[in-house]
Amino acid sequence: MINVAFTDNIQRHVECPPCAVTGSNVREVLDAVFETNAKARGYVLDDAGAVRKHMNVFINGAQIKDRTNLSDPVPDGASVYIMQALSGG
């Protein structure tokens, strides 16, 4: 199983509790998470299914490389963390 968690600042906008899912890459993992949470999908992914510019996805603390196809491998037992990228001056 893969543990998926969202930061608190995302939770203020859309309910997405931590969960455990299966999948071999980021696309499969996120599809499993969003299977029952379309609102969270729309917040994290754009209309083409890519990670939105203001979002970041990490696997065991390392940021994913493929933000478009979500092909980065996710090993069993991994932790996937989704956060909102904050910027400003």
Secondary structure as GFF3:
##gff-version 3
##sequence-region A 1 89
A	DSSP	beta_strand	2	6	.	.	.	ID=ss1
A	DSSP	alpha_helix	8	11	.	.	.	ID=ss2
A	DSSP	beta_strand	19	21	.	.	.	ID=ss3
A	DSSP	alpha_helix	26	34	.	.	.	ID=ss4
A	DSSP	alpha_helix	38	44	.	.	.	ID=ss5
A	DSSP	beta_strand	55	59	.	.	.	ID=ss6
A	DSSP	beta_strand	62	63	.	.	.	ID=ss7
A	DSSP	beta_strand	79	84	.	.	.	ID=ss8
###
